Amino acid sequence: MNAIEVEHLRREYKARMGVIRRTTKLVVAVDDISFDVKPGELFGMLGPNGAGKTTTVKMLTTLLLPTRGAARVLGFDVAKQADKIRGRIGFIFGGERGLYWRLSGTDNLRYFASLYHVEPEVSRKRIPELMEMVGLGDRAKEKVEGYSRGMMQRLHIARTLLHDPEVLFLDEPTIGLDPVGAREVRQTIRDLQAEKKTILLTTHYMFEADALCQRVAVINKGNIVALDTPQALKGHVADLSVVEVEVFGIPLEVVERVRSQSFVDTVSVEDMDQRQTLRIQTARGSEAVSDLIGLLSGLRVGKVVVREPTLEDAYVRLVGGEA
Amino acid sequence: MSIADLRNNGRVAWAAFVMTLRMNAPDPFTLFTIVVQPLIVALLAMWMLVERGASNAIFVVVGSGMTGLWSGLLFLGGNSINWERWTGTLELIVGQPTPVSVIVFGKNLAIVVQSLSGMVVCYALAALIFRQPLSVEEPLLFAVSLLLTVVAFVTFGLVIAPIFLLSPAVQSFQNALEFPIYMLCGFLFPIALLPGWSTPLSYILGPYWAARALHGTATGGASLDEVLISWGMMLGLSLIYLLLSGRLMDLMLKRARADATLRME
């Protein structure tokens, strides 16, 4: 039996607009997605903001009802058998929320241990161990309001491990962390995987999915656009080269003009203060440079680099340049 | 429900009780709701009482204290659900294995116990500032009535909580619920002063019977039979509230999961 089974899952929201003339718009957050996660697997969901990753996790953790389709966690239906799932899973949502700021880290864990029916003698031993494991042993008695964002994130990880869950849902656990904090969280995830926990990890960092996950589903606009091992996903751009052009103040219509060229596969723009990096994926490689420069005539152009594609480029191609 | 479930739920209710006491203790809004507001009510009522030369100050003390119990339950209990929604902890307490009603029970118990301090402060005001004679005529019956009052308020709060769970918009109607309950339950004056059609409404409210029992035992104005009827009604209504709240909570949670209102950004 798979730890997680998702079949044609769909979730719609009604977005209300206007004050006097109120109108309702239907928003499809997740549109017909299907996948399975094997026991002990570290499965990644990768996609840009608003792709539907968090909505999927919320349905799988029984916090949202699906509009259509079905999902089972440990064999139980997420809509109808939520009670049978909740004690056997753990989940965290990225960010600083979801903690009692006026209480200490230890008091937060003590409270959640009670909610998850952890025996008092077990929690007395486990809470200090978990606080040490996430590097908060020396700050355990301090109020959470004094914690940094990274410390709160690590406290969330400790919280979700209190009842030794079989399946973990980690929704963007490294978002907003400094590089050192993010590396520590990734190491904790590796350790959990070594303990054969089933983990569903969402992220919009390709390198994170590449470093941690055995399989990755790339999700965009509520749909899974690719599902494979990180190695196989890299094959999606094996035929392409990437041309990076540094420009200053590029108008949107010029970006669209570049995008419309037959030799251009995808275009993404990275803003850095006054300058932008135009990143073009093309099968023509360095031969495309002169045509590109021609399209940018009248603009101040800086460095031009032609390079081999990376995994991030594969992701950009899969999500259509929206990363 | 097995013995293990009962033990686990008891631990969760206790954890929620302790957590709520610790969270509320340093909060100025809590202090205002459960102490300052009943004190203002008591102050005004005592002035009116002294002006008219009346002597039932204990009625005012008990009634003012009860306004604190209700305001505490309505604002602190109701706000706590919306506060958990805004801070992102509501999802965590919904997504864990214990029924949410058990957590709300522990929270309500903490709020009602804390709110009793308002009654003590009102007593001190009447005794020390207004120098009114204050004696509880039936202390033993009063103590039992007070205990049952806590049960009646906590279970009444369990019926209110699912409504707050439904949507953050419900908070807008919170203020409108405060004074009607003061009046319908006869905290500060007898319901005989209200129109006759409102009496059945009072009878289905546990806090009304709590007020009858507390006023009656404090002033000595109720016979033992009347007190026993009030106790029976409190227990009976509390049982009905308990059964009703479990079902209501399930319905509202299902609705909140469908409408995605467990978390606000």
Interface residues (C-beta under 8 A of the other chain):
Chain A: Y13 K58 T61 T62 L63 L64 L65 D83 R86 G87 F91 F93 G95 R97 G98 L99 Y100 W101 R102 L103 D107 R110 Y111 F112 S114 L115 Y116 H117 P120
Chain B: N8 R11 V12 W14 A15 A16 M19 R22 M23 P26 T87 G88 T89 E91 L92 I93 V94 G95 Q96 P97 T98 I103 K254 R257 A258 A260 L262 R263
